[in-house]
C-alpha cells in the first residue's frame, strides 16, 4: 500500500495559485492530517475536509500527538466534484455600480466554476483579494465614526475607495449578519459593501448601499 508524505495539491484559477501540502496520503485515497495541538477543534476538521474535497477523496483522519493519549477523528464526505459545481447564484439583491463590481462578479463565478462550492472560506477570500489587486492594496483599516465620535478602525477588503466586499459561508442567521454589515457600512466612509454568501450550493450576491 503506497504511502506518500508532504503531498502538494495546487489550486488555480486564472492567475491565482495556492499550494497546500498534505501530511500523509495512503493509497491515493485516504488523507491523514497530523497535529501537535492542545486538542482537535472544528478548524482542524474543516482543514481536512477542504483537503478531501480538493483531492476528490472520501476518507480522512485527524491524528493529534500532543495529548498524553493520542487523539484522532475520522472525517468523511460523499461530495463529488460534479455535485460541488451544481450551484445556484441568487442576484436579486445585487447591484453593479461600475466596471469594478462587474469584474468582481465575473471573477467569483469563474472561481466557483473551477473549484465548486463547499471549500475553505479563506481560500475563496484569498483569491478574491488577489483578483482585486492583492492584500497590500485591498486589505485596509478604515475609521468608524458615529456623528463626531471616533469608534476606532475596522478592517475592510476594498474593491475601490468607495466599495468593500465581504465573503461568508452562512447557512443560517443571514438576516442578523446583514444588519451587522449595514451597521458597519453606516459607520464607515464607504458607499457600499458587496456581500457574497456561499451557503453550500446556494450563492447569494447582495449589495448593501448607503
N, C-alpha and C positions, 0 to 999 in steps of 0.2 A: 504494500500500500504506500504510494508515494507521499512524502511529507515535504512541504516547502515552507521556508521561513522568510519573513520580510518580503512578502509578495506585493509588488506595486500594482495599483489599479488607477488609471488616469481617466479623469472625466473632462471632456472637452465640449465646447460649444463656440462656434465662430473663433474668435481669437483668445478665448478664455480657456485655461487648462489648470487643473488641480490634481495632484497625485497623492493618494493615500497609500499607506503601507500596512498590509495585513500581517499580523503577527505569525499566524500559523494556518496553513491550508492543507487539508488532508484529502487525498484522492480527488482533488479539484472540485469537491462538492461540499465539504464541511469546513467552516471557518472557526478558528479558536482565537479569542482575544484575551491576552494575558495582562493582568493588572497587579499592582502592588499598592492598593488603596486601603484606607481605613475600613471601607465596606463598599460593596457594589450598590450603585444607585441607578436611578432611571436614566441618567445621562449616558451611563455605560451601555445600557440596553439599547438606547436609541443609536449609539455609535455602531454597535454590532449589527443592528437591523439595517442601517444605512449601507454597511459593507455587503450584507447579504443581497440587498436589492440591487446594488451596483454590479455585483458579480453574477446575479441571476441564480444564487444558491438558495436553498430552502432551510438549511440547518446550521446553527452556530452554537458556540458555548463560550460563556464568560468564565474565566478562572482567575481568582484573586488569591495571591500567595502571601499577602501581608498578615492576615489574621493568624492566631495560633493554630486554627484548623482551617485548611484550605476551603475557600468558599467558591461555589460555582452555580451558574444558572444556564439553562438551555434557552435559546432564542430561536423561534421558528417562524417561517412565513410561507404562505402559499401564493403570494402575489407574483405574477409573471410580468415580464417586460411589456407584453401586449396589454395586460389589464391596467398597468400603471399609465399607459398612454391613452386610455379611454377617459378623457376628462371633458367637462362642460365648462365653458367660460361664460360667466354672467357679467354683462356690461351695462345693465340697465341704469346704474348709478355712476357711470363713468363719463368723464368729460375730458376732451383734449384741447388745451388752450393754445398750444403751439407745436412745432415740429419735435421738440424735445419729448413731449408726452407721447407722441406717436411712435417715435423711435424706442422709447422705453417699453411701450406695449409690445412692439414687434420683437424686441429682444427677449422679453418674457415668454412670448408664445414660442419663439424658436427654441428657447431653452427647455420648455416643457415638452415640445415635440421630440427633442433629442433625448431627454432624460426621463420624462414621465413625472408623475406626482409621487408623493409619499417619502421623498428623500429628506435628508437633514436640512432643516430650515436655514442653518448657517451657510450651507452650500449655495442655495438659491440667492441669498442676500449677498454673499461674497461675489458671485457672478454679476449680479445687477450693479453692484458698486463698481466693479471693473468696467462694465459697459458704459457706465455714466461718467467715467473719467479717472477712476482709481481712488483709493482710500484718501490720499492726501487732499485731493480736490473735493471729494464727495462728503466725507465724514467731518462735520463741523459742529462746534459749540455755538449755540445761539442764545441770546438773552431772553429770559422770560420776565414779562413786566405786566403788572396789574395796575392800571392807572399810572401813577408816578412812582409806584413801589417796585423795586427790583426784587425778583424772586430767585435770582441765580441764573444758571445756564443749563441748557438741555442739549444732549447730542441729537443731531438730525443727519439723515442721509439726503443730500441735496441733489436734485436734478438741475436746478439753476438757482439764482439768488432768491426767487420767489416761491419755489416749489420743492417740497421734500417728498420722500417716499418711505413707506413702512411695509414690511413683509411679515405676515403672521401665519400660523397654522392652527387656527381655532375652529373647532367643530361645535362648540357651544360658547355662549357668552359674548357673541359678536356685538349685540346691542350695547352692552356695558363698555366694551372696548372702544366702540365708535364714539361714545360720549367722552371717554378719556382722551381720544385723539382730537376731538373737537375742542376740548378744553385746552390741550397743548397748543393747538393752532391759534386759538384766540389770544393766548398769552405770548405768542411768538411774533416776529416781524414778517412771517411768511404769508403768502396769499392762499396757498393750497397744500394739501397733503394727498398724494396718490397712494391709496392703501390697497395692497394685494393680500388677500387671504386665501391660502392654499388649504382648503378644507378637504383633504384627501382628493377625490376625483371631481370636486366642485371648486372651481377657481373663481373667486369673487373680485372684481375690479371696482373699486369705489373711489370717487373723487370727493374729497372734503374741501369745500371752498369757503373762504372767509367772506 
